[in-house]
Amino acid sequence: MKKFGLMLVAAVVLLLTGCNRDGVVRYELVDGDPEVDFLEILNDSLCRYTVPGPLTVVGPYTKQGDTYTLIINGVVEARLHKFERGKLIGEPPFFDGVWEKK
């Protein structure tokens, strides 16, 4: 029971940390629904996005040059590439399309 309580506290702390809007960089899919078609860069290693369901996920990412690599479920990688100021282009199937900084 103590483990469950510690896990719950850790989840709440992560959620509250992710809710801090200072320094968050938000991208939205062009012609998408801003409520579900978004990607938020929270800091230098975490991002938030919505998956089918819709379920909002906070997960790790790396940035190398102009490429963001999101690690989904710890095993699948999805990439978005900066192609002009304030715009990313995502690779299919996860983030396919043009994403604009808001």
Beta strands, then each sheet from edge to edge (+ up, - down):
strand 1: 25-29
strand 2: 38-41
strand 3: 46-51
strand 4: 55-64
strand 5: 67-72
strand 6: 76-84
strand 7: 87-90
strand 8: 97-101
sheet 1: 1+ 2- 3+ 4- 5+ 6- 7+ 8- 1+
end
